[in-house]
Amino acid sequence: MQNADLKELLLLLQAWYWKGHRDLPWRNTKNPYHIWVSEIMLQQTRVEAVKPYYARFLQELPTIADLAEAEEEVILKLWEGLGYYSRVRNMQTAAKQIMEQHGGKMPKDHKALLQLKGIGSYTAGAIASIAFDLPYAAVDGNVLRVLSRVYADDRDILLQQTKKAWEMELNMVLTEEIAGDVTQALMELGATVCVPNGMPKCEICPWRMHCIAYAENTMLQYPVKTEKKPRTKVNLSVCFLTDGEKIALRKRPSKGLLANLWELPNIGKEYPLPAALVEWGIPKANIMTMKAQKHIFTHIEWHMDCYYILVEQKEKNPFTWVKWTDMTEQYALPSAFKKIWQEGLQKMEQNEQISLM
């Protein structure tokens, strides 16, 4: 491929973007903090889902200093439902770095951005180009899909070397005049036209007449990806434990999946539930089944048998017992447990233990 060809395509794309694009809240600012927040939230999350989180997060933590100083429970609650909680923890670590090393201001330097916790080449490129108009590319799966189709590039996009190669190609032709527009235009093209699922909308694509895959009618052959390994299946018994007033929670281990987050008590399905309750210091309880649930993580699937357990007697136990109203306001519960939590609350209401009104 020739750099001149790519530069011409980027100029066409910029003109297309100027003619019209989605009006998204993070596109109406050059504030690097706001752009950073949006980019982290948008990773593997739909735009429409991110909008309320973005607004709420910036309302509660309007500056980098606010993020750096916030209690962990506060940031986890603000992030509740977005998943991948390590991202917001990394953001807070990076905010502290910015306060200590850069006087509280996001560094206007690509290399310095890469030194911040949780900021990789894509996020650094997005902040550098959109906020500061620096000529650095932001290459993610959307961008790789678009470029793979245009050039009929059969390199595996899951290989780091493929991503690096495209970053280098783009960085060679980007300039300060087009960098920010091109970054957002590539995102827009991948999200609305050259879509990941189903047929791309080639009839409205500004690159249609230059796209090799379109000319050869091979759009769905690209991008090339190696097959992912099947997810590991984990079978759990999950318990909505209540004494009629409060509900049992516990914290997960400080390392690993959903590290240090609150969860509903659970054990592997291979362990008898009545015996587990006794070990937990709950010798007498009424056990009722609830709807089974499944939750899919990146590499793991949880298959959960769920139980509503009305505790009739409890001794010393390893749980934190909270009022449901406090849970709603103060504790971040991962999405994996949300449906179980909601069904448990409905059962409490039916038993006239609480009022949800």
Secondary structure, DSSP 8 states (H G I E B T S, - for coil): --HHHHHHHHHHHHHHHHH-----GGGS---HHHHHHHHHHTTTS-HHHHHHHHHHHHHHS-SHHHHHHS-HHHHHHHHTTT--THHHHHHHHHHHHHHHHSTTS--S-HHHHHTSTT--HHHHHHHHHHHH--S-----HHHHHHHHHHHT--SBTTSHHHHHHHHHHHHHH--TTTHHHHHHHHHHHHHHTS-SSS---GGG-TTGGG-HHHHHT-GGG-SB-------EEEEEEEEEEE-SSEEEEEE--SSSTTTT-EE--EEETTS-HHHHHHHTT--EEEEEEEEEEEEE-SSEEEEEEEEEEEEEE--S-S-EEEEHHHHHHH----GGGHHHHHHHHHHHHHTTS----
